[in-house]
Amino acid sequence: MLARNRDLFERARAVGGTRYPMGSTPFSHEDWRRQYGSFWPKLRRAKERYDPEGILTPGPGIFPRD
């Protein structure tokens, strides 16, 4: 089912769709970058400023810990 969900998501993304942050389709760090598009640098700066320890919402893997 996860493979099917991923296929459906990729079809939606191809026509401009995005994913609700809490979903059943596994996302890589690159998927998250694509999800946020041109807003990514601003989001990254906000994360660095307001969560420098990387403790908020580590589960989705939006900002992997180095």
Order of alpha helices (4+ residues) and beta strands (2+ residues): alpha-alpha-alpha
